[in-house]
Amino acid sequence: MTNRRNFIKTAAIASVAVALNSFKGKPEEENDFSLKKGKKPIVLSTWNFGVQANAAAWEILKNKGRALDAVEAGVRVPEGDPKERSVGYGGRPDRDGRVTLDACIMDENANIGSVACLEYIKHPISVARAVMEKTPHVMLVGDGALQFALSQGFKKENLLVEESEKEWKEWLKTSQYKPIANIENHDTIGMIALDASGNLSGACTTSGMAFKMHGRVGDSPIIGAGLYVDNEIGAATATGHGEEVIRISGCHLVVELMRQGKSPQKACEEAVARIVKLTKNRNKDLKEIQVGFIALNKQGEYGAYCIQGGFNYAVNDETGNRLIDADYFLK
């Protein structure tokens, strides 16, 4: 009888242990109907120009190409478009009339490359990849980044288009630096992708805040702030006021929250909540800033969240390419 009781007791304890272990492996939002699920391959990118960027990335992903190649090809589209005034060629200048570009890239093996305050080169994302693959460093800035780009065969050219120059000269009349949410500060294309092999990569590129101080660098070229990829967990990228994203190491935070079991949506919401709290603690007006995050996990689930309405993002998978308005904090 004693042996039988011990057996039942042991079996019950084992069952509880199995149940607990099973529970630990499940996200806390498993039954959250707001969870957006996709299938690999899949690519996400920020803002409406992400639709065209996604289309270029999808050409690689649908043919079982590597996520790294897809994100580079994707963000090169707005980088090379003179009509896009916040990325690459055509980007708005700093207060000295100089167009300076920032970009970073990260692959599934935690290889990273970055450039900041780079002038005269249309595709900083490709320079960032060259830094990653051809140097012992992870970031080059300013003249050093330009010298490296030229040594790698990149073409030096004027990036200040006529329309941007006109806006800058008009701005000089007042020289008032007050970026407007969702206009001057939608200054980034961030892209994250999961390929058919189940590997993640990301890219982020920008011309930065319009009429910034020369030398200003935001979150976009900073691994862990504007972009982060962990191939075991997921990837995230950000857009908006870079100073606020840097303040919380935003994209690394989002990925770490996913590691703890949060869905991509809930992870983005928590990151925004931290920015909101810090902004209030510093007695700053929340209505004057915008930050948006997008995130993608290893299962192809994705989410996005921002401080105030107006931020959208593009998603491309086997069901098509679409633009989605992100949910937001300030209702």
C-alpha positions as CSV (number, residue, x, y, z in Angstrom):
1,M,0.0,0.0,0.0
2,T,2.8,2.4,0.9
3,N,4.6,1.7,-2.4
4,R,1.3,2.4,-4.3
5,R,0.8,5.7,-2.5
6,N,4.4,6.7,-3.2
7,F,3.9,5.8,-6.9
8,I,0.7,8.0,-7.1
9,K,2.4,10.9,-5.3
10,T,5.5,10.7,-7.6
11,A,3.3,10.5,-10.7
12,A,1.3,13.5,-9.6
13,I,4.4,15.6,-8.9
14,A,5.8,14.6,-12.3
15,S,2.6,15.6,-14.0
16,V,2.7,19.0,-12.4
17,A,6.3,19.5,-13.4
18,V,5.5,18.6,-17.0
19,A,2.6,21.1,-17.0
20,L,4.8,23.9,-15.6
21,N,7.6,23.3,-18.1
22,S,5.0,23.3,-20.9
23,F,3.6,26.6,-19.6
24,K,7.0,28.2,-19.4
25,G,7.6,27.6,-23.1
26,K,4.4,29.4,-24.1
27,P,4.0,33.1,-24.6
28,E,1.8,34.8,-22.0
29,E,-0.2,36.2,-24.9
30,E,-0.9,32.8,-26.4
31,N,-4.7,33.6,-26.4
32,D,-4.3,37.2,-27.4
33,F,-6.5,37.6,-30.5
34,S,-4.6,40.8,-31.5
35,L,-1.6,38.6,-32.2
36,K,-0.7,38.8,-35.9
37,K,0.6,35.6,-37.4
38,G,2.5,35.2,-40.6
39,K,4.3,32.5,-42.4
40,K,7.9,32.4,-43.5
41,P,9.2,33.9,-45.5
42,I,8.0,37.3,-44.4
43,V,9.3,40.9,-44.4
44,L,8.2,44.0,-42.5
45,S,9.2,47.6,-43.0
46,T,8.3,51.0,-41.6
47,W,6.1,53.7,-43.3
48,N,4.3,53.7,-46.6
49,F,7.5,53.6,-48.7
50,G,7.9,50.1,-47.1
51,V,5.5,48.7,-49.6
52,Q,7.9,49.3,-52.5
53,A,10.8,48.3,-50.4
54,N,9.1,45.1,-49.4
55,A,8.4,44.2,-53.0
56,A,12.1,44.3,-53.8
57,A,12.9,42.2,-50.7
58,W,10.1,39.7,-51.5
59,E,11.7,39.0,-54.9
60,I,14.6,37.5,-53.0
61,L,12.6,35.9,-50.2
62,K,10.1,34.1,-52.4
63,N,13.0,32.4,-54.3
64,K,14.4,31.1,-51.0
65,G,17.0,33.8,-50.8
66,R,18.8,35.0,-47.7
67,A,17.1,37.5,-45.4
68,L,20.3,39.6,-45.3
69,D,20.2,40.0,-49.1
70,A,16.5,40.8,-49.0
71,V,16.7,43.6,-46.4
72,E,19.6,45.3,-48.1
73,A,17.9,45.2,-51.5
74,G,14.6,46.4,-49.9
75,V,15.9,49.5,-48.2
76,R,18.0,50.5,-51.2
77,V,14.7,51.3,-52.9
78,P,13.8,54.4,-50.8
79,E,17.6,55.2,-50.4
80,G,17.8,55.7,-54.2
81,D,14.5,57.6,-54.6
82,P,15.0,61.4,-54.7
83,K,11.3,61.9,-53.9
84,E,11.7,60.3,-50.5
85,R,12.8,63.1,-48.3
86,S,14.0,61.3,-45.2
87,V,16.1,58.5,-46.6
88,G,19.3,58.5,-48.8
89,Y,19.3,60.5,-52.0
90,G,16.8,63.3,-51.6
91,G,17.0,63.4,-47.8
92,R,16.6,66.7,-46.0
93,P,20.0,68.3,-45.0
94,D,21.3,69.4,-41.6
95,R,21.2,73.0,-40.6
96,D,24.5,73.6,-42.6
97,G,22.9,72.3,-45.8
98,R,24.8,69.0,-45.7
99,V,23.0,65.7,-46.3
100,T,24.4,63.1,-43.8
101,L,23.3,59.5,-43.8
102,D,23.2,56.8,-41.2
103,A,22.6,53.1,-41.6
104,C,23.2,49.7,-40.0
105,I,22.6,46.0,-40.9
106,M,22.6,42.8,-38.9
107,D,22.4,39.1,-39.9
108,E,21.4,35.9,-38.3
109,N,24.9,35.3,-36.9
110,A,25.1,38.6,-35.1
111,N,27.4,40.0,-37.7
112,I,26.9,43.8,-37.8
113,G,28.0,46.8,-39.8
114,S,27.2,50.5,-39.5
115,V,27.9,53.9,-40.8
116,A,27.1,57.3,-39.4
117,C,27.3,60.9,-40.7
118,L,28.2,59.6,-44.1
119,E,28.1,62.2,-46.9
120,Y,28.0,61.8,-50.8
121,I,27.1,58.1,-50.9
122,K,23.6,57.2,-52.1
123,H,23.4,53.8,-50.5
124,P,24.7,53.9,-47.0
125,I,23.2,50.5,-46.2
126,S,25.5,48.8,-48.7
127,V,28.5,50.6,-47.1
128,A,27.3,49.3,-43.8
129,R,27.3,45.8,-45.1
130,A,30.8,46.3,-46.5
131,V,31.9,47.5,-43.0
132,M,30.4,44.3,-41.7
133,E,32.0,42.0,-44.2
134,K,35.3,43.6,-45.1
135,T,36.6,45.4,-42.0
136,P,37.5,44.3,-38.4
137,H,35.1,47.0,-37.1
138,V,31.4,47.4,-36.7
139,M,31.0,51.2,-37.2
140,L,32.7,53.9,-39.3
141,V,31.7,57.5,-39.2
142,G,32.1,60.8,-41.1
143,D,35.2,61.2,-43.3
144,G,36.4,57.8,-42.3
145,A,33.2,56.2,-43.6
146,L,33.4,58.2,-46.8
147,Q,37.1,57.2,-47.4
148,F,36.2,53.5,-46.9
149,A,33.2,53.7,-49.2
150,L,35.3,55.3,-52.0
151,S,37.9,52.6,-51.5
152,Q,35.2,50.0,-52.1
153,G,34.2,51.5,-55.3
154,F,31.1,53.5,-54.2
155,K,30.4,56.6,-56.3
156,K,30.6,60.1,-54.8
157,E,27.7,62.3,-55.7
158,N,25.6,65.3,-54.6
159,L,22.7,64.1,-52.5
160,L,21.0,67.5,-52.0
161,V,18.1,67.6,-54.5
162,E,16.6,70.9,-55.5
163,E,13.4,70.5,-53.4
164,S,15.4,69.8,-50.2
165,E,17.7,72.7,-50.9
166,K,14.7,75.0,-51.2
167,E,13.2,73.8,-48.0
168,W,16.5,74.3,-46.2
169,K,16.9,77.9,-47.5
170,E,13.3,78.6,-46.3
171,W,14.1,77.1,-42.9
172,L,17.1,79.4,-42.6
173,K,14.8,82.4,-42.3
174,T,13.7,81.3,-38.8
175,S,16.2,78.5,-38.0
176,Q,13.6,77.1,-35.7
177,Y,14.4,73.4,-34.9
178,K,11.0,71.8,-34.0
179,P,10.4,68.5,-35.8
180,I,6.8,67.8,-36.4
181,A,5.5,64.3,-35.4
182,N,4.9,62.0,-38.4
183,I,6.4,64.5,-40.8
184,E,10.0,65.5,-40.4
185,N,10.6,62.7,-37.9
186,H,9.4,59.7,-40.1
187,D,13.0,59.7,-41.0
188,T,13.8,56.0,-41.3
189,I,13.1,52.9,-43.2
190,G,13.7,49.9,-40.9
191,M,13.2,46.5,-42.4
192,I,13.2,43.0,-40.7
193,A,12.8,39.7,-42.5
194,L,12.5,36.0,-41.8
195,D,13.6,33.8,-44.7
196,A,12.5,30.3,-45.9
197,S,15.4,28.8,-43.9
198,G,14.1,30.4,-40.7
199,N,16.8,32.9,-40.4
200,L,16.3,36.6,-39.5
201,S,18.1,39.7,-40.6
202,G,17.5,43.5,-40.5
203,A,18.5,46.8,-41.9
204,C,17.9,50.4,-41.0
205,T,18.7,53.6,-43.0
206,T,18.0,57.3,-42.8
207,S,19.0,60.9,-43.5
208,G,18.1,61.8,-39.9
209,M,16.1,64.6,-38.6
210,A,15.8,67.5,-40.9
211,F,17.9,70.6,-40.0
212,K,19.7,68.8,-37.2
213,M,23.0,70.0,-35.9
214,H,25.9,68.8,-38.1
215,G,27.2,65.6,-36.7
216,R,24.0,64.6,-35.0
217,V,23.4,60.8,-35.0
218,G,20.1,59.2,-34.0
219,D,19.2,55.6,-33.3
220,S,19.2,54.3,-36.8
221,P,22.8,53.2,-37.1
222,I,23.1,52.0,-33.5
223,I,22.7,48.3,-33.1
224,G,20.4,47.7,-30.1
225,A,18.7,51.0,-30.5
226,G,17.3,51.4,-34.1
227,L,17.8,47.7,-35.0
228,Y,18.4,44.4,-33.3
229,V,18.3,40.8,-34.4
230,D,18.6,37.6,-32.3
231,N,18.2,34.6,-34.5
232,E,16.9,32.5,-31.6
233,I,14.1,34.9,-30.7
234,G,13.2,37.6,-33.2
235,A,14.0,41.1,-34.6
236,A,12.9,44.7,-34.1
237,T,13.5,48.0,-35.7
238,A,12.4,51.6,-34.8
239,T,11.5,54.9,-36.3
240,G,10.8,58.4,-35.0
241,H,12.8,60.5,-32.5
242,G,16.0,58.6,-32.3
243,E,17.1,60.3,-29.0
244,E,14.1,58.7,-27.3
245,V,14.8,55.2,-28.8
246,I,18.5,55.4,-27.7
247,R,17.4,56.3,-24.2
248,I,15.9,52.9,-23.7
249,S,18.0,50.8,-26.1
250,G,14.7,50.3,-27.8
251,C,15.1,47.4,-30.2
252,H,17.2,45.3,-27.9
253,L,14.6,45.8,-25.3
254,V,11.8,44.7,-27.7
255,V,13.7,41.5,-28.5
256,E,14.5,40.8,-24.9
257,L,10.8,41.2,-24.0
258,M,10.1,38.6,-26.7
259,R,12.7,36.3,-25.2
260,Q,10.7,36.6,-21.9
261,G,7.6,35.2,-23.7
262,K,5.9,38.4,-24.9
263,S,4.4,38.5,-28.3
264,P,5.9,41.0,-30.8
265,Q,2.9,43.2,-30.3
266,K,3.1,43.3,-26.5
267,A,6.9,43.8,-26.6
268,C,6.4,46.9,-28.8
269,E,3.8,48.2,-26.5
270,E,6.0,47.7,-23.4
271,A,8.9,49.6,-25.2
272,V,6.6,52.5,-26.0
273,A,5.3,52.5,-22.4
274,R,8.9,52.9,-21.1
275,I,9.5,55.9,-23.4
276,V,6.2,57.4,-22.3
277,K,7.1,57.0,-18.6
278,L,10.6,58.6,-19.1
279,T,9.2,61.4,-21.1
280,K,6.7,62.2,-18.4
281,N,9.4,62.0,-15.7
282,R,11.4,64.6,-17.6
283,N,8.3,66.9,-17.9
284,K,8.4,66.7,-21.7
285,D,5.3,67.1,-23.9
286,L,4.5,63.6,-25.2
287,K,2.5,65.1,-28.1
288,E,5.7,66.5,-29.6
289,I,7.4,63.2,-30.2
290,Q,6.8,60.1,-32.1
291,V,8.4,56.7,-31.8
292,G,7.3,53.5,-33.5
293,F,8.5,49.9,-33.3
294,I,7.9,46.9,-35.4
295,A,8.9,43.4,-34.4
296,L,8.9,39.9,-35.8
297,N,9.6,36.7,-34.0
298,K,11.0,33.3,-35.1
299,Q,7.5,31.9,-35.7
300,G,6.6,34.7,-38.1
301,E,4.4,36.5,-35.7
302,Y,4.6,40.3,-35.9
303,G,3.4,43.4,-34.2
304,A,3.8,47.2,-34.1
305,Y,3.1,50.1,-31.7
306,C,3.8,53.8,-31.5
307,I,3.2,56.8,-29.3
308,Q,0.7,58.6,-31.4
309,G,-1.4,57.9,-34.4
310,G,0.0,58.3,-37.9
311,F,2.6,55.5,-38.1
312,N,2.1,52.7,-40.5
313,Y,4.1,49.7,-41.6
314,A,4.2,47.3,-44.5
315,V,4.0,43.5,-44.3
316,N,4.8,41.1,-47.2
317,D,4.3,37.3,-47.0
318,E,2.7,34.7,-49.2
319,T,-0.7,36.3,-48.8
320,G,0.5,39.6,-50.3
321,N,2.0,43.0,-49.6
322,R,-0.1,45.4,-47.5
323,L,0.1,48.6,-45.4
324,I,-1.1,48.5,-41.8
325,D,-1.8,51.4,-39.5
326,A,-0.1,50.7,-36.2
327,D,-2.0,50.9,-32.9
328,Y,-0.9,53.8,-30.6
329,F,-0.7,55.1,-27.0
330,L,-2.2,58.6,-27.3
331,K,-5.9,58.0,-28.0
